[in-house]
Amino acid sequence: MTIKAFVIGHPIAHSRSPLIHGTWLAEHGIDGTYDAIDAVPEALPGFFERLRSGAFAGGNVTIPHKEAVFALCDSVDDLARKIGAVNTLVVRNGKVHGTNTDYLGFLGNLDANAPGWSDSLNAALVLGAGGAARAILVALQSRNIPVILLNRTRATADRLAQEFGSGGFTVGTLDDINQLAPQAGLVVNTTSLGMHGTRFEQFDINVLRPGTLVTDIVYSPLETPLLADARARGLPVVDGLGMLLHQAVPGFAAWFGVEPRVTPALRARIEATLDP
């Protein structure tokens, strides 16, 4: 019997998930499908009824539905609650379970492309305190890494640090970046800055210590201005595409019963679809 999975969002045409999962289905010779479904928010309750009826084994959730599906799931694990968003749905016995694999994607990306990055890391500088930052904070906390959290609005960063436990957090605004950045061995951009040529105008990359790892969750363009500046300075960089690839692994394993690998060939196939 064909096993069916999906990614749901609005819009959805930009999603690379069908190409990722389609590659793995072919690689493992699985009788399965993975389709992109464009659904407006009002259509979600009806879609969840289709899920409970057994139409799909599960699927991914992307913008703008990651928060809305909370109330529709029959159960949501503690990790997804802490992150505040669901990106992976698994259907079992007519019930829909929600989880979030973004933190695994972040860790998998850095572990693969900067082995040993978290060993003896004194602090991570996290730029942004929105929804994307929450998964990154979960990931960093799982490795017991202190966080310097900077956001355009200080109050938002304060609330997030308080929610995650204020111990191990230094909080400030983006205006503090040049003062606090030298304390970090890792810089993570969780904002949308980097798309369409945008950058952190006030950030002097030269204040970073030699060897500081710089990473960005933006993957289109593959090399954001932040990463380009860091590379020009001679710093190690990890782009955001690997996070997308690695976060997909647990869902595929849950739906299709095989744990796939993120290979250079898969990365090259997805990279070829991205804007330069």
Phi, psi and omega in degrees: 000136181292130176267128184246136175223176190201169161233134182238135179191185179200105000284177185223349186300334183283345189296135174268356184301318178301324179290321179297305185290326176297323177297315180293320178301316179292319182299322183262002178062037183270137174280085184207165177227155175217111188241150173273130181238118177271119182220130174288157182307324183294341183271353186297315180303317179294323178295322179294330175293323174298320179299313182294336180280354177096016182293332182222155172281340180153190181179183179257156178236131178231184184305135007255026192261358189299328179271324185296329184287347178310307186290342184268338180290148174284332174208148178226130184285165185299326181296314178297324178297317181293320178290330177087014181204151176247128176241355183222130178243136176232129181260126177223122176053043177076011178241145181253119180255134181250139175216182179222124183253008183298324181293325176293325176296318179296311181295317181298321180297312182288321179299323182283323189254350175215065185308136180081009186302328185268357179291119177059026178287123186283325180192153175243133175267115181253122181261117181106148181225032178269199184300320182294329182295331185297318179294323179294320179295320175301316180297313182293320178296327179294340177254009178058043181259123175299149187236135167256112187252115181241137181216155179304317179255117184299321184298323179295318178295320178299316181297318181294316179297320179295319181295323182273359182097110190294340177298134180085006180246136164246129187240141176199189176255171179297341176291343180269003192299317183288336177283321187264336184302325181297345180279349188257145174259356179217135175241129181235120172269118177252005181267178177274358176298132187123334173280145176058030175080005180286155183210170173276094189298328185273356187274118174267103185300340183288349178282346181289146178290150174305138179089355179296130180275133180240129180223159185221138178275347173291134178236003174221100011285158181295319176251105179284165175305324178299313180292322179298317179296318180295317180297319179297330178280351180089016180271150175290140181227151174227122182280175188273353185295322180299329178297318177299317183291314185288329179291341182281340186299310184298323179296313179302317180297321181291322184276320190250355173078012178227134177270111184279167178248145172273110185249161175302325180294319178295314180302315181298323181294318179287319182301326181295343181267354186272155173293144179292000000 
